[in-house]
């Protein structure tokens, strides 16, 4: 009897421990189909932008802002209702159909490359600096899961050759695959990091794109993006950007302002700490971004005195709020930081030009 009682007690302890482990796993480790968005960082751009012949050191600072995105577990989900400035969003709202989280991250890094090239062009055009653009390769933004290439290639891979034909631009990919049939293979040479590999990859019929006419095309099932190189004619005015692991297009405006500031003799910051966000195109037009309310909080925490926010835009009868959302969040947190609406790079430059130089510390 005594031995049976001890076995039952031991069994209850084992089941209790096992149950507790399962509960902890569910609370802390079981992922939910949600992301948690919250304020990220405000990073000084100066060290990221290099010029062949830098000018005098600036008194102020220009800062890009980020949003922190993390996978939600049950604990994080519950805390997001209690902790300030946290929001939940279904993963499917960010990910393209069939796209993994790793592929999304790689896609953001690829988009950042394009954003940097656009920022350089916007600054060069504003300054009247002659420059030229060349296509220096093709990087993959996405690999579709229903294609054989998905088992070989990854977003972020650089295409080097197809059937021994060099690939310098997207047009070269189409040319190399012209005349192929479904089921044919192509010898694809690609670079991943510092490693160079060649693999035979079967081809399939590509889905018909909107507005596309003519016979169906055969391909790898990838989204290739041209890698643009922007070169100033004068080596002394050449700019390079090293942004680390920051991804996405939303730092474009702030990069263009930092490049401009590096190439003019005056300090456009006038001693202030200036944060902001916004997509930019080569013509200097500023586009809206997501998560701006979180970036306002990040900028305020970093001591920014001004925050450039893209103007609200109306598309198809729907208004996309950026400035309005930023101003509302600024009022909610009671910051003294001034939120400034901008529609172009010139709007930001005009605002900075009108500021008095900052005095004191």
LINBEL-V514511 format. One record per helix or strand of 2 or more residues. SS is the DSSP state (2 for helix, 1 for strand). FROM is the first residue (numbers start at 1). TO is the last residue. Records with the same first field share a line. If there is no record, write none. Layout:
# LINBEL-V514511
SS = FROM-TO / FROM-TO
This chain:
# LINBEL-V514511
2 = 2-28 / 46-48 / 74-79 / 91-93 / 101-127 / 148-151 / 170-177 / 235-237 / 252-263 / 292-301 / 323-333 / 345-354
1 = 34-44 / 49-51 / 61-71 / 87-90 / 131-143 / 158-162 / 165-166 / 185-192 / 195-202 / 204-205 / 218-219 / 222-232 / 239-241 / 273-276 / 279-280 / 285-287 / 306-310 / 313-315 / 318-320 / 338-342
